[in-house]
Amino acid sequence: MNQISNPAHTAGAAPRPPSLYEGRKQIYPKLAHGKFRMVKWIVMAATLGIYYLLPWVRWERGEGIPNQAVLADFSSEKFYFFFIEIWPQEVYYLAGLLIVATLGLFLVTSLLGRAWCGYTCPQTVWTDLYIWVERAFEGDRAARMRLDKAAWSFNKAARKIGKHIVWLIIAFLTGGVWVLYWHDAPTIARTFFIGEAPLTAYFFAGILTLTTYFLAGWMREQVCTYMCPWPRIQGALTDDYALNVTYRYDRGEPRGALRKEQGFEGRGDCIDCKQCVQVCPMGIDIRDGAQLECIHCALCIDACDEIMKRVDRPTGLIAYDTDLAVAARAAGQKPTYKLVRARTVLYAVLMLAISGLILFGLANKPTFQVNVLKDRSPPFVQLAGGDVRNGYTLKLINKATTARETVISISGIPGADFEIIGVPKPEDAVSTILPLEQYGVDRFRILVTAPAASLPHRSSLEITITDPETGESHTSATAFATAGAK
C-alpha cells in the first residue's frame, strides 16, 4: 500500500499534537438599521458624552474647596458629586449606592436579560465606537473582508494605519479623562503635557489607554465570552419569564431559501438569509437558541425585521420574548407574560428602601462630628493635691464650608474642671469656646481634673460640643480613670 509521506514524521521528528483550543475567528459585523440600532447610537452618544464631559462641569462650593462637580479628591480625603460630599467616615453611602446599582442590574436582568451588556456596558459601548471607526476607514462588512484578504498595498496600509491611529487617540482620551475624575480637571490637563502632573496620573492614563485599545480594538467579543463573569452569573438571576432576544421558531420553521414561485405555503417565515448572523457583534446565530455569548443588543431583530418587510411578512420573527411563550404558541396555546413577579418586586422594593435610607441620611447629615480618644498610658495622673487628671484627644470634623465657633462643656463628674491646651478659658467658666476651621479636621488636647474624694473607682465622663448658631449638639461618653481603677 502506498502511503503519503508526512514531513513532520521524517528525520525522526516527533508528531505534532492536536490543538486543544480553536483559534479566534475574525468577526465582521455588518451595520444594522432599525430602532434598536438607533437606541444603541443614542445610548453610546449619551454615555460617552457624560464620561468625557462630566469632569469639566463646575460646582461652586466655597473658597478653598474644589469646584469640580464630580471628583474623588484623595488629597483631602473626600468624594464630591454635585451637592453631595462624602467623607471617609461616610463610606457607607458609597456602599449603599453600589448596592442600589447592583440591585438595578439584577432587576434589568430579571426583566430583559442581558440588556445591560448590549447597551450600556463599557466594553460594549467602546467596542461599538471602535467598530464605527473601523467601518469609516475600511467600509462595511463585505468591504472589510475583501480588504483583509487583499495583498498589502498603499491603500490598505493607509486605511489600517489610520484606523489604529484613531483607535489610539480614543484610547488615550479615555485614559486621560479617567485621571480627571481624581484630580482637578483644568489643572491636570494643563500640567499633564508639560511633565508636571503626578506620577500616578501618567501611570493610570497609560493603563487605561492600553486596556481600552486592546479590549475594544482587538479582543472585543472575547472579553464578553471568556473574561466577563456576568454571563455565568446571569443564569442565577433570570427565570423562564425574563424577556430575552429570541428566535420564534414557531413562526420561522421550517426555514429555507425563498423562491419566487414557492411562496410561504407549508414553510416558515425564516428565509435563511443569515442577516441576523452578519450583524451580530458576537458572531453567533440566534436561531440556535439561548447562548452564553449573546449580549441581547437586539441588532439581529433590526436585521430580521428589515428582511421581513422586504418579503412582505410580519416583523417580529426575532424579538424580545420568552421560551415559554414560543413553546406555548407552537402548541397552539396563548402565551403568558409575567413582568411583575416575586423577584422583580423584591429587587424594586429593596432599591427603593435603600435609596430612601440614603436620601434620608444625606438630608439629615450633621455638619460636624466629634470623636473622643482617651489616653491609655498613663490612664490618669495623681496630682500633688490629691486630684486626679485624665487626658483626652478631641477630633472635631467641621463639614461646613465656613469656619465656626462651638462651645465645649463636660458633665457626669461632680466638681470636675477641664482645660484645652492652646485655647484660653475664662476663670470659673463651665464651658469654653472652641474655634473650628472650615471644612476640615481639627484636633485638640483636653485635660479633665476631678477631686479624688468624689470619685468611685471608675466614672463616666460626658463631653458635649454645641454649635450655638445651628443648634447642633454632640455628646460623647468616655471613661474617667482613678487610682482604684483596674
WOUR-V329450 format. One record per residue. PSI is psi as a letter, one per 20 degrees, with the letter a starting at -180 (* if undefined). D_CENTER is the distance of its C-alpha to the mean C-alpha in whole Angstrom. Layout:
PSI|D_CENTER  PSI|D_CENTER
//
This chain:
p|67  p|65  q|62  p|59  p|58  o|55  h|54  i|52  j|55  r|57  k|58  j|57  q|53  q|51  q|49  p|46  q|44  q|42  p|38  i|36  p|33  p|33  q|32  p|29  p|31  p|30  p|28  n|29  p|27  q|30  p|29  q|28  p|30  a|29  h|27  h|24  h|24  h|24  g|21  h|19  g|21  g|20  g|16  g|16  g|18  g|16  g|12  h|14  g|16  g|14  g|12  h|15  h|17  h|15  i|16  i|20  p|20  q|22  o|22  p|26  i|25  r|29  p|31  j|29  p|26  p|23  k|23  p|20  g|18  o|14  p|15  n|14  n|18  h|19  h|22  j|23  l|20  q|18  p|15  p|16  n|14  d|18  i|20  p|18  p|18  p|17  r|19  h|19  i|21  k|19  i|16  h|16  g|15  g|11  g|12  g|13  h|10  h|8  g|11  g|11  g|8  g|9  h|13  h|12  g|11  g|14  g|16  g|15  g|16  i|19  g|20  k|20  c|19  l|16  h|16  g|12  h|13  i|16  g|14  i|11  p|9  h|9  g|12  g|14  g|14  h|15  g|17  g|19  g|19  h|21  h|23  g|24  g|25  g|27  h|29  h|30  h|32  i|33  a|33  a|32  g|32  g|36  h|37  h|34  g|36  h|39  g|38  h|36  i|40  q|42  q|43  p|42  r|43  h|43  g|41  g|39  g|38  g|37  g|35  g|33  g|33  g|32  g|29  h|27  g|28  h|26  g|23  h|23  g|23  g|20  g|19  g|20  h|19  g|15  h|16  g|18  h|16  h|13  h|16  h|16  i|13  i|15  r|19  p|21  g|20  h|24  g|25  h|23  h|24  h|27  i|28  g|26  i|28  j|31  j|30  j|29  q|26  q|25  h|25  h|21  g|20  h|22  g|21  h|17  g|18  g|20  g|18  h|15  g|18  g|19  g|16  g|16  g|20  g|20  g|17  h|18  h|21  g|23  g|21  d|19  h|20  h|21  g|17  h|17  g|20  h|20  h|17  p|14  i|15  h|14  h|17  h|19  h|17  h|17  h|21  i|21  i|19  r|21  a|25  i|28  j|27  p|24  p|24  q|24  o|25  p|28  p|32  n|34  h|37  h|39  h|40  h|39  q|42  p|44  r|42  r|44  q|45  p|47  q|50  g|52  i|55  g|53  a|51  j|48  p|51  j|50  r|47  r|43  i|42  p|40  j|42  l|40  i|39  k|36  h|34  h|31  h|31  h|31  i|28  p|26  i|23  i|23  k|27  r|28  o|30  h|29  i|33  j|32  a|30  p|27  q|25  h|22  h|22  p|21  j|18  k|20  i|20  j|23  h|25  h|28  g|28  g|29  g|31  g|33  h|34  g|35  g|38  h|39  h|40  h|42  j|44  l|44  q|42  q|40  r|36  j|33  h|35  p|31  r|29  o|26  a|28  q|29  h|31  g|33  g|34  g|35  h|37  g|39  h|40  h|41  j|43  j|44  r|42  p|40  q|37  q|35  p|31  n|29  h|26  o|27  r|27  g|26  h|23  h|22  g|23  g|22  g|18  g|19  g|21  g|19  g|16  g|19  g|21  h|18  h|17  g|20  g|21  g|18  h|20  g|23  g|22  h|21  h|24  k|26  p|25  q|28  i|28  q|30  q|30  p|32  p|33  p|36  o|37  q|40  p|42  h|43  o|45  q|48  h|47  r|50  p|53  o|56  r|58  h|62  j|63  i|61  q|58  p|54  p|51  q|48  q|45  q|41  p|39  p|37  o|33  p|33  o|29  o|30  j|27  q|29  j|29  q|33  q|35  r|37  p|40  r|40  p|43  p|43  r|45  q|46  r|47  h|48  o|51  p|54  j|56  q|53  r|52  r|49  q|49  p|46  p|46  i|46  o|46  q|50  p|51  q|54  p|57  j|57  q|53  i|51  r|48  q|47  p|45  o|41  q|40  p|36  q|34  p|32  l|28  a|29  p|30  q|34  p|36  q|39  p|42  p|44  p|47  p|49  p|52  q|54  p|58  h|58  h|61  j|58  p|55  a|55  h|54  p|50  r|49  p|46  p|45  p|43  p|41  p|40  p|39  p|39  o|38  h|41  g|40  i|37  i|38  p|35  p|37  p|35  p|38  p|37  p|40  r|41  q|44  o|47  q|49  a|52  h|55  j|55  q|52  *|50
//
